[in-house]
């Protein structure tokens, strides 16, 4: 009799890891749409945890308090909408204050452990495209294709600036660039699941690529693996 773990391991996964604003979410969504697979935006779970900390008035410096929020998240994903305790927070969790707090609490091993099984539960037939910072190294280490998506920090800051402006947020490009550099440093230097490429990951630099070109590069690598 096959165990649940054995069944899940047969479901193909493409992981797309990389620093903030490297385009992971957009690329993952487009690749998944092309393949007819589900997506996992793991960063959303950390942002939801950060928002939960603020809403509950929890101490962001107290590891166990934050881990408790992560374990008890009342979350529902519905298409492009994300609900926390029944409230649509899709736009709120994309704001920079939430992103910065998410980066801070993501360094706690207890928080990462609390969200681990929740992330792995997204692995359902026919397949999954998962984006984040440790998808290929920790969450799905057996994924048949692992992509490490990078781009120059200046290009990433410009992309995030445009995204936030289009959504009506007030943002300063210089401050955004400084925040992004600080977040990169935190993500790369944390003790638990630091941002690094898996040994068998394929690095794609999207600095000079369009979204369509980057998506095609991922699909080409998947086709090669299948072949």
NORDA-V32605 format. One record per pair of residues at least 6 apart in sequence whose C-alpha atoms are under 6 Angstrom apart, sorted by the first residue. I is the first residue (numbers start at 1). J is the second residue. Records with the same first field share a line. If there is no record, write none. Layout:
BEGIN
I: J + J
END
This chain:
BEGIN
11: 125 + 127
12: 127
13: 127 + 128 + 129 + 143
14: 129 + 145 + 146
15: 129 + 130 + 131 + 135 + 136 + 146 + 147
16: 131 + 147 + 148
17: 131 + 132 + 133 + 148 + 149
18: 133 + 148 + 149 + 150
21: 156
22: 150 + 151 + 156
24: 131
27: 215
28: 129
32: 129
37: 127 + 128
38: 128
39: 128 + 129 + 130
40: 130
41: 131
42: 132
43: 132
46: 102
47: 93 + 102
49: 70
50: 101 + 102
67: 110 + 111
71: 114
74: 84 + 85
75: 83 + 84
76: 82 + 83
81: 90
82: 88 + 89 + 90
83: 89
107: 190
109: 192
133: 195
136: 146 + 198
137: 198
146: 201
147: 201 + 202 + 203
148: 197 + 202 + 203
149: 203 + 204
150: 205
151: 205 + 206 + 207
157: 177
187: 194 + 195
188: 194 + 195
END
